[in-house]
Amino acid sequence: MAWRQILFGRRLVSACHPSHNQSLSSLAPQFSRFFSSSAPYAVKVGIPEFLQGIGGGVETHVAKLETEIGDFSRLLVTRTLKLKKLGIPCKHRKLILKYTHKYRLGLWRPRAEPLKA
């Protein structure tokens, strides 16, 4: 009951008597909606854009990954041992594998312009 008082501006709203409840459409203007505009994503994602999006110093391995792996789709299925044989440090391997997994699931994409800290 307390959360309803908070949500509906300290008015008592009875759930058992529908005649006393206001319709949700009349309550909707009280609530403000917060939508953040999403940052633009890179249209063409390649190995350089992907590693720049990850950050954390991983972008230093762009040349090595482009020559050895070549294609971004092959990077998405690359395993730890292959990255280790290329001489990529453990922290960077973990970041690359973490973000390739997120990218495959559709949970993350590199941004078009880098974030300014």
URHU-V254815 format. One line per field, one symbol per residue. phi: phi as a letter, one per 20 degrees, with the letter a starting at -180 (. if undefined). psi: psi as a letter, one per 40 degrees, with the letter a starting at -180 (. if undefined). burial: + if it has 16 or more other ideal C-beta (glycine too) atoms within 10 Angstrom, else -. A space follows every 10 residues. Layout:
phi=???
psi=???
burial=???
This chain:
phi=.ffffffdmm efceeedffe eeffffegff eedddeffff effedcffff ffffmmnfff egfffffeen dfffffdfdg ffffffnefg ffffffffff ffffenebbf efdffee
psi=dddddddffe hhhhdegdde iiidddeded hihhhihiii ihdhhadddd ddddafedee eddddddddd idddddeiid dddddefhid dddddddddd ddddeeeiii idiiih.
burial=---------- ---------- ---------- ---------- ------+-++ ++++---++- ++--++-++- -+--+--+-- --+----+-- -++-++--++ --+----+++ -------
